[in-house]
Amino acid sequence: MKIKRVMIAAPKSGSGKTVVTCALLQVLKDCGLKVASYKCGPDYIDPMFHEKIIDVQAKNLDTFFTDEEKTRKLFQKSAMKMDFAVFEGVMGLYDGLGGVRKEGSSYHLAEVTKTPIVLVVDAKGMGRSIIPLIAGFLNYDKKHLIQGIILNRMSKGYYETLKPLIEEELQIRLLGFLPEKEELHIESRHLGLFLPDEVDHIKEKLQAVSELFSETVSVECIKEIAESAEELEFDETLTGKALLDSCRDINHEKAVSDVMKGVAVWDSRPTIAVAKDEAFCFYYADNIHLLEEYGAKIRYFSLLRDEKLPGGCHALLIGGGYPEVYAKQLSTNTKMREAVKNAAENEMPIVAECGGFMYLHSFLKDKEGLCYDMAGVIPATCFYTGKLVRFGYIELWEKKKHFLLNGEGIKGHEFHYYDSTYNGADVIAAKPVTGKEYSCIIENETKWMGFPHLYYPSNPVFAKEFVDKARKYKKAMI
């Protein structure tokens, strides 16, 4: 499989990766290319910028969530019909699990997908000192993936002075620079960047950035680097059921195969209602695709504006987001709160993660101390702590089998400043580097509710079980 691809990475967070990635995506799209973007790691917001504002296919890839082979398959499957792929790195280039292991790092993803790297270096306040900084990263690059450098926050005159020195000493191409300008900054809050709809004139802003990028950075050199990417061995088995190799239920595999072929069993497909609006928008694309591959129909709705759940739905998925920002609007939508509570009381299958978990509480207390009524499914209160409660990758195992097979776990990520008076104790979470364990998740035969965000492809059985529970609920309604 041959696809032009490049990763935009950096020595540290805050170096300008997102601005460079967005500018490059916009320039390539304006050239008429079919472009896909891939965010390294668990972040939800960068892919939303790529997809919603630039209108390109966007998803996450993470070598902690999935092993090397499955990560390659996920990339190949989504990139097959694309002209160009742009990867956006996470944190510093070599920063992985716990900051010490390679899994989850930008470099490991580039290594696994054989993707050349363009390193974005924040050069503000630096002169010749940039040379040993870059030299260190090149020396640590055992696979020789770094193929070009972009200097951020640097004037044109200084760039022209330093460029020949750097290229002569390090034998690495400098592809251009970005000056320090206000429009090259995107605001952030405690969970990351502001959402695309929250940034004034974001489309115009990114268009202006892409035009500046075209003037100060050699897009043609980036294209040449992307063209040099090694060919990946094409996997002929990449179909709509690519991840079913992790499922042990042969009969279910056949059923899904029949569904994909459009035979009679299609009518048995359950509908999963997915909450998606400004308050709840954190979803991994592969999670939704996997639910569909196991036979679910997806219906999106708004907990902010709709007054009832989609008609004929058989399960409910509420992802993360910023319910605290929209707490008053969510609280005043009493009809929807009642609809969700009634669905829970009627044993409709529900998966709720982080912000969705917060919404299911009786009350949500924001950072100003104001308390709002929520859905009342969980008799507890969520409250702002003023500090990061939990952060980072985790692996989760059930104490009793409901959504996973005996002895199997699923991988996820936590990042929240809110806590609950009752976080649940039905699942054990473990930090992959330290091994530290703690209890979390409120779970039973039909419910999975807690702060952790899950990545279903890390154990597709979770998605299978969720869809099966929705299917069972549908049959009980007949």
N, C-alpha and C positions, 0 to 999 in steps of 0.2 A: 504494500500500500504506500503510495507516494503522495504526500500532501505537504505543501509549503507551510512551515511552522516556525515560530520563534517564541521564546519566553522573555518577558520583561521582568527582571529581578533587580535586587539592590543589596547593598551591604547591611542595611537596617531599615526598620519601619520609618515612615515619614520622609523618605528620600524622593518621592514623586512617582512611584510605580503606577499608581492609579491614573494620574493625569496623562502620563506617557502612553499607557495602555489605551485609554479612552481616545486620545488624539490619534493614535495609530489605527485603531479600529475604524474611526470615522473617515480617515484618509483612504483606507483600503476600500471601505464601503462606497465612498464617493467615486472610486476608480471602477466601480461596477463589479467588484469581486464578491463572491459568496463567502462571507467570513463567519467563523465561529470563535467564541472566546471561552477560555477555561480558567477559572480561578483556583489556584492552588490552596488547599486547606478548607476549613469549615465555614468561612465567611459567606453570609447571605447577600450583603448589600452591594458589593462590587458587581456581582453578576446582574443585579437588578439595574444598575446604571447601564451596563453593556446592553441588556435586552430591551429595557423600557425606553431609554433615551436614544441610543444609537440604533436600535432595532436590528440587533444581530443575535444569533443563537448563543445562549450562554448557559454554562453549567459548572459544577465543581468537580475537581479531581483531587484525591487525597490518598497518599500511599500509606497512611495509618488506617484509614477506613477500609481500604481494599488492598489485597496483596498485589505484587507487581503484575502478574498475568491478568488479573481481573481489571486492574487500572488501565492496562493497555487495551483490553477489550472494550471497556467503557469509552475510551477515547476513540478507538477505531469505529465503533458502532455509530457514534454521533458525528464523526468527521468524514464519513465515506463520500458524501455528496458535496463537500465543501472545497473551495479553491484555496483557502488560507486559514490557518488556525493561529490565534494569539493567546499565549498563556500569561496570566498575571501571577507573579510570585507572591509569597507571604513572608512577612517579617524580613530577617536577613537571609541571604541566599542559602546558607548552610544550617539555619535554625530549624530543627525538627522537634520531636517529642521532648518536652521538658527543656528545650534549648540545647540538648546534648546528644540526642539520637538522630539518625538521618531520616527515619520514617516521618512522613508529614512535612518534610522540608521541600523548598522549591527545587533545590539541586537534585534531590532524589526523584522527584517527578520528571525533571528534565532528563535525568539519566534513564529512567524507565521508558520514557517515550522517545528517547533519542532526539531531543529538541535542543537546538543551539540557543545560547543565552546572550541577550543584550543587557549589560549591567548599567543601571542608572545610579550615578554617584552624586550625592548632594555635595557640591563643591563650595558652598558659601563659607567664606572666611578661610579658605585654603588656597595655597599656591602650589609650589613644588611638592608639598607634603602629600598631595594627591597621588604622586607616583608610587611611594611605598605602600600606600593603602591599596591601590589597584594591584600592585605587584603581589601583595599577600594573597589576594583573592585568586589571582591567576596561578600562583604557586600551589594553592590548595585544590585547584581544579584538575583532579587526576584524569578526568575523561576529556579534557580540553574542549569543554562545551562553550566557554565564554568566547564569543566571536566579535564583540564590539562594545564600545563604551559611549554612553550619553552623559554629559555633565549638566547637572541641574543647578539652577540659581547662580548663573555665571554670566558675565557680560560678554558681548561679542569680541571686544578687543582683547580681553584677558584670555578668552578661549583660543583666539588665533595665536596668541603668544605661547600658550601651554601645549597646544595640539602637537606641534612637531617634536617637542621634548618628550612627551609621553609616548608617541608612536615610535620614536627612535630608540628609547630606552627599553620599552616593554614589547615592542613588536605586536601591538594590538591596534586595531582600527578605532579611531574616534569618529563617531557617526554624527556628532553635532552637539548642540547645547540648548538649554531653555533658560531665558533670562528670569530674574525674579520679578514677577508681576502678580498683582492681586487676583486677576482672573485665573491664575494657575493654582488657586487654592480652593479646595472644597471643604466646607465646614463639617465638623464632626461632633458627636455627642458621646456619652459614656459607652455605648455599644458599638460605636464605629461612625462611619459617615452618616450625615443626614440622608433620609430617603430621597429619591429623585424628585418626587412631587413637592418636597419641602424646600428645595433650593430654587430661589427666584431666577427665572429666565435661564434655566439649566441648559436647554437645547441651544440657545443662542450662545451661551457661554462656552459650551463644548465645541461648537462650530468655530468660534473665534480661536479657541485653543488649537484646534486641528489646523487652521490656516497658518497660525504662527509656527506650529510644529513643522509644517511643510517647508517653511522658509528657513528654519534654523537646524533642521535635522535631515540627513540624507535618507529619504524613504527608499530610494533605489538600492542603497547599500543594505538596508534592512531586508528588502525583498531578496537580494542576493544571498544573504545569510540564511533566510528562511528556505530558499531553493536548495541550499547545500545540505539540508536535513537528510539524514539517512532514511532509506526506504524501510518501512516496517513490514514485517511478514504479514500478509493478509490472512485473516481468519475466515475461512469459508463458512463457518458455522454461525457467523454473526447474523442472527435473525431477531425477530421480535421477542424470542424467548431465550436470549443469550445467557441470562443469569440463572436459568433453571437447573444448571448443572449442580447448584448448591442445594437443590431440593431433593429429598429422599422419597417423596411420595410419587411413585410412578403413575398411579392412576390420575393424580392431579396433573401431572405433566401432560398426560394424554388429553385431559379435559381442556387445559389451557391451549394445547396444540389445536384442538377442535375449534376453540373460540377464535384463535388467530386465523383459522381457515374459513370462519364464517358459517359453520354448520349449525344445526338446530339448537345446540346447547347455548348458542348466543343469547337466546331469550331468557336464560337463567342468570344473566349478568346482574349482579347487584349494583346499586348506585351509592357511591360514597359522596356525601356533601362535604365540600372543602371550604372552610371560611377563608376568604381572601379579599382584603381591602387594605386601607391605610394602617389599620391597627394590627392586622394579622397577615403578614406577607412573607414570612421566613419559611420557605419550602425548598428542599433540594429537588431539582428537576428529575433526578434519577429515582427519587422516592415515588413521585407521582407516576412516572413511566412504569415502574415496577408494579404498582397497584393495577395499572391498566393491563399489563402483561399477564397478570393473574386473573384477569377477567372483569375487573371493576370498571364501571362507567363513572366518570368524574363530573360532578356538578358544582360549580363555584357559586358562592353566595356571600352576602355581607352581614356581619353581625352588627355593623353600625347602622345600616339603612334598611335592610329587609326586616319584615315583621314576622316572618315564619320561615321554617326550613324549606328547602326545595321539595316540591311534591314528589312522593314516591321514593324518598331516599331511605337507605337501609343501614347507614353508618355515618358517623360524623368525625371529621378530622379537623382539629383546630391547631394550627401551627403557632410559631412564635411571632414576635413583633413588638409593638409598643402600645399595649392596652392602657398603660398608665397615662400616656399622652392624650388618649381619647376616652378616659374613664367616665367623664360626665356624660358624653354622648352614648356610650355603651350602657350606662346606668339608666338613662332616661328611656332607652328602647326596651320598655318593660315587656312588650309582647314577645320579642325575640328571647329575652332572658327566660320567660316562662316556657317558651317552646323548647329551648335547650334543656331546661330542667325536666319537663315532661318526657322528653325523649330519653333522658338518662333514667328516669324512674320506670320507663317502659322497657328497660334493658336493651335499648339500642346500643350497638357497639360504638365506643368512643375512644379515640386516641387524641390526647391533648398534651402539647409540649410547651414548656416555658410560658410565653404569653397566653397561650390557650389554657394552660393549667391555672394561671392567675385568674382568667375570666370565669372559670368554673367555681371559684371560691364564693363564699357568701359576701365577703367584703374585700375591697381593695383600698388601702390607705396610701395616698401619694406622698411625695417628698415634702409637701406643704402641710401634711397632717390631715388633709381632707379625706373623709371616708365615703366610699361609693358602694351602693348595692351592686353585686354581680349576679351570676346565674344561680348560685345557691346549691350547686350539685355537691360541693365539698363544704362541710360546716366548719370553715376556718377563715382566717384573714391573711391576706398578703399585704406586706408593708415594705416601705423603702428603708434600707439600712444605712445609706450614706457611704457604703463601701462595697467593694467587689466581694460577693458572698462565695461564689465558686467560679473557677475559670479553668478551662483546658479539656483535653481528651479524657474519656473514661470508657471502660468496658462494663457492661451490665449483665447480671445473671439473676433470673427469677428464683425466688424461694420455693414457689409452687408453679408448675407448668401451666401457663395460660396462652402465651403468645410465642413461646420458643420451645424447642425440643429439649428434653432432659440433658443437662450438662452443657448446653450451648449458650453462648452469650451474644450480645450485639454491641456495636461500637457507637459512640456518640460524643457530644461535646456540650459543655456548660459555660455560660457567660451571663451572669445576672447579678444585679444590685438589689433586687427584691428578694425577700424571704417569706416563708409561710409559717403560721403557727402549727401547721401539720403538713410536713413534706411527704408523708407516707413511709412505710417500712417493709414493702413487699418485694423489693429488689435490692440486690447488693451492687453497689458501684465501686469500681477499683481504678485507681490511677495507674496507668501502664508503666510509668517509670519508677515511682516510689513504692507501689503496691499498697498504698493506703486505701482502706475500705471504709465505706459508710452506707447506711441504709437510705433508700429513697423510693419514690413511686407509690402511688395508690393504685392497686391493681386487683382485678378479679377476672372472672370468666369473660366479661365483655368490655372491661375498661382498662386503659393504660393512661395514667395522668400524673405528670411530674415535670420538673424543670429541665431534665436533659433533652437535648435535640438528638434524634436518632438518625443514623444513615442506613437505610434499609438494605442496600446492596451488601453491606458488611455481613448480613445474615438474612437472605431473602425469605427465610421461613417466617419472619415476623410479618412481612407483607402478605404472604400466602395465608397465614392464620387470620389476619385482619379481614382480608377479602372473604375467607371462608365463613367467618363469623357474620359478616354482612349478608352472605348468601343464605346462611341458616336463618337469620332474622327475616329475610325476605320470604322464605318458605313458610315460616310461622305466621306471616301476615295473610297468606293465601287462604 
